[in-house]
Amino acid sequence: MEAVIDGKTIELSEAGWLLNLDEWSEELAKQIAINENIGELTEEHWNIINLAREYFVDNGTVCEPRKFSKLMQDKYDKDHSSQKYIYSLFPTGLIKCANKVAGLPRPKGCS
């Protein structure tokens, strides 16, 4: 699978995960979101994407969902931290969907 962004071909896995993490861009995120049937990315989507990317940069791993909810609550508020809220924006959740759009590596055991 691949995406073409600004004339450059970017390789994705069969399941749509970015193969070279250094190639991530906001434009690529928008394309992956379309592939994942999310639609247009809103500020709420970007809040999750950016926090997931920040966590990865700081820790070298993707954040597990419960811990991520706590980070969202600390940064935003309780209404924007629940798994229900995250699923409302990313239909298959943080691990399978938000991390994919954020250009993060596919966690072990995740399809």
C-alpha positions in Angstrom: 0.0 0.0 0.0 1.2 3.5 -0.6 0.2 7.2 -0.4 1.3 10.0 -2.7 1.8 13.3 -0.9 3.0 16.3 -2.8 4.3 14.1 -5.6 6.2 11.8 -3.2 5.3 8.1 -2.8 5.2 7.0 0.8 5.1 3.3 1.6 2.5 2.0 4.0 2.1 -1.6 5.2 -0.8 -3.8 3.9 -2.9 -2.6 6.9 -2.0 1.1 6.2 0.7 1.7 8.8 3.6 4.0 7.9 6.8 2.0 7.3 9.3 4.9 7.6 8.3 7.0 10.6 10.4 9.9 9.4 8.1 10.4 6.4 5.1 11.3 8.5 3.5 14.7 7.8 0.2 16.4 8.5 -0.8 15.9 4.9 0.0 12.1 5.2 -2.1 12.0 8.4 -5.0 13.5 6.4 -4.7 10.8 3.8 -4.5 8.0 6.3 -7.6 9.4 8.0 -9.4 9.2 4.7 -8.2 5.6 4.3 -9.5 4.9 7.8 -13.0 6.4 7.1 -12.5 9.2 9.6 -13.1 12.1 7.3 -11.8 15.6 7.9 -9.5 15.9 10.9 -10.7 18.4 13.4 -8.9 20.2 16.2 -10.1 17.4 18.5 -8.5 14.8 16.3 -5.2 16.8 16.2 -5.2 17.1 20.0 -5.1 13.3 20.2 -2.7 12.9 17.3 -0.2 15.4 18.7 -0.4 14.1 22.2 0.2 10.5 20.9 3.2 11.7 18.9 4.6 13.7 21.9 4.3 10.6 24.1 6.1 8.5 21.5 8.9 11.0 21.1 9.4 11.3 24.9 9.1 7.6 25.7 10.1 5.7 22.5 6.9 3.7 22.6 3.2 4.1 21.9 1.0 4.9 24.9 -1.4 2.3 26.2 -5.1 3.4 26.2 -5.6 3.8 30.0 -2.5 5.9 30.5 -3.4 8.0 27.4 -6.8 8.8 28.9 -5.1 10.1 32.0 -2.7 12.2 29.8 -5.8 13.6 28.0 -7.5 14.4 31.3 -4.4 16.2 32.6 -4.0 18.2 29.5 -7.6 18.9 28.6 -10.4 17.8 30.9 -12.5 14.7 31.9 -14.9 15.1 29.0 -12.1 14.8 26.5 -10.3 11.9 28.1 -12.6 8.9 28.0 -12.3 5.9 25.7 -15.8 6.7 24.5 -14.6 10.2 23.4 -11.5 8.8 21.6 -13.6 6.2 19.9 -16.1 8.9 18.8 -13.2 10.5 16.8 -11.2 7.4 15.9 -13.7 4.5 15.2 -11.2 1.7 16.0 -9.7 3.5 18.9 -6.3 4.8 20.0 -4.2 1.8 19.2 -5.6 0.8 15.8 -6.6 4.1 14.5 -5.2 7.2 16.2 -1.7 5.9 16.3 -1.9 4.9 12.7 -3.0 8.4 11.7 -0.3 9.9 13.9 2.4 7.9 12.0 3.4 5.8 15.0 4.6 2.2 14.8 2.1 -0.6 14.9 2.0 -2.1 18.4 2.7 -5.8 18.8 -0.5 -7.8 18.4 -2.3 -5.0 16.6 -3.7 -5.8 13.1 
